Amino acid sequence: MDNDELVAAWVRLNLVPTPRFTADSWFAYGYAGFPGLFRVHEDATYVMKINRGLTRALGTLRDEAVLNARAIADRFHGEDLVLMLSGGLDSEYMVRRFLDAGVPFTTLLIRHARGGNRHDLVPALRLAHKLGLDYRFFDIDMQVLIDSGEARELARVSQCKHVGYAPWYVAVRDTPGALVSGFNEPEVNYVPDLQAQIDGDYSKGTFMFHDHERFPAFQKYLHWTDNHRVIPSFYQYSLELWAAYLANPFLVRLVAGQYNRRVHSSDLVKDRAYGLRPRVKYTGYERELTQVFTESEAVRTSMPFRCWSSTEIPYRDLLSLINHPLGRT
């Protein structure tokens, strides 16, 4: 399929209702001035659209995560529930909350050829044994995906050339059951004012919520394949869990200046709010493959659009928006 045919297919898909990736379609990704989930114009501005505000008081992050787990289990009642366990803290926190909810599930561990992700697989396996989890492996060879051209085509249809996503696409395609992954927790970072950056003065700036265009690649792939049995982000399934993450006390203290403003919000939440032992995620193997893939001539010439733009909302404005019962963007 050449690029013109690909863009035409995206236009057709934008006329089809997007599969329900969240509890009540409380948000959607899109592009200002253009309908649908897929980018069909190079100059389109990427946006995250919030369709409603909170309608009840929030519980703690942990409480909302347990409620979220139960809501997902109710949605897929009667189906085998499969949680993707990556070896990172986000997926571990998700798994523990499903256990708290009393929801039966199996865990899926992606195992790369030649021990490529051993750094991540070892803690995932240790956790599975420690918690007595039922687990299975999904074996994949990234080099085969790249050499065969399959990784390139997966990147093209999902509008993102990030090679690290290819194993996820293949796993959700080939694994039976209803799958849930722990990707894309909210991200808030300090952004110095432009003049302050020029002056080297980082005391003047704003904490901004960031949402990157590369994350909707998962939703785009599911829409392309008409797959309705996957929740690509546990943390975005309900507005309440998403809001509880953003409003947790540690993040509020960061914005209030009680921590070094250069601390990454997700690192702070994982270290403090999750109550889990920190560990480094991602291996040199993954970074090397990503670099080889994204810098290859085949990828550069076969990708119609880039996928590295982001939308930003001031943190305080975002809290005001989602705390208003009739919040809209």
VENLIN-V465257 format. One record per helix or strand of 2 or more residues. SS is the DSSP state (~ for helix, > for strand). FROM is the first residue (numbers start at 1). LEN is the number of residues. If there is no record, write none. Layout:
BEGIN
ss=SS from=FROM len=LEN
ss=SS from=FROM len=LEN
END
This chain:
BEGIN
ss=~ from=3 len=11
ss=> from=27 len=6
ss=> from=45 len=6
ss=~ from=61 len=15
ss=> from=81 len=4
ss=~ from=89 len=12
ss=> from=106 len=7
ss=~ from=113 len=3
ss=~ from=118 len=14
ss=> from=135 len=6
ss=~ from=142 len=7
ss=~ from=150 len=8
ss=~ from=163 len=12
ss=> from=178 len=3
ss=> from=187 len=6
ss=~ from=194 len=6
ss=> from=205 len=8
ss=~ from=217 len=8
ss=> from=230 len=2
ss=~ from=234 len=3
ss=~ from=239 len=8
ss=~ from=249 len=7
ss=~ from=265 len=9
ss=~ from=284 len=11
ss=~ from=297 len=6
ss=> from=310 len=5
ss=~ from=315 len=9
END
